[in-house]
Amino acid sequence: MTWHPLRSADDDFFRTAPARTSKVLETDVSAETLWAALSADDAVVSWGPGVTKTRWVGPRPYGVGTVREVTVGGVATVREKFYRWDENERMTFAVVESSRPGIRRFAEDYVVEPTPTGSRLTWTVAVEVAKGAGPTAPLVRGLLSLAVGSMVGGLGKKLERG
């Protein structure tokens, strides 16, 4: 597999990216249970429509520097490197490589908060597509919103099932 490096992304990218979206999931499970779903061996693949494989690179416990590979539709794989890992509270990563060209920068941020009735996840995604790679920022924003909404919905259903 040929890997295409992406430009680095940090917290500032969540404010400046041409395409970004944020979705909130309110759930009746504890923050610890929500965190466990986000950091499980089958995280994303067990509740993310279109995600066909997830592989954590390296042993537990996961933390800053952990790498995860996620394959979408069996055709594109990204390597995510976590630069923030606050157990049961927040994790943030930037994609460092992709098996397909076209993405310039990509990052995700998961914030988990306890609530009086369970917990809340705020999931933020930021993307910059390479110039000439295809869709324009408004189209990418729309697709991104739909995709992240679908992922959040899938996670919510998984948590309801237990």
Steps between C-alpha positions, in 0.01 A plus 500: 500500500626847413461759774441869427612732783263772617595841634499531877187615680460632852229662713512819293396297194157439659438876469660562161421190290299566183266213593406422858205365689409423857232259625377430852381169643308503828484153654390340825824301539782619724794696364718194570272275292495753215879526516531121493300491175720769345823323596390136452692265274201510261448876536350658188467172307228369736281809465628702205309449176748437222795431730626153414810468719663657804843411630674656797878498446682419822401368839266638762482724685437743216600862535680787334691362202267203446432420134177351366431389144142532375380361167188641335307300244789260465667746263667776702700476821622785719755502778391712792749616764358613833655818636261532795379219725335606825351175629117507520497868391653581163696353212621679189684376195631618166517272200866468407470277192237377257503213253329731248605848391267797523492596866736774610415509875249313717444497876238385751430600859280305745395674823321284758317668788294353783142630522239458776338218301802340330753661268549717195736460206594799287664369183675754279658425163708734284613434143695674229488337159802538274463760224368341185406179684131527425214640705492859617495600868118553510442151359757349736333676796164350408637150454702529819193602699305202366785255564571615856127508576473141379797394715358670810164335435667160467689550826178602674327182383793283612490659846123443524550130420763471771 
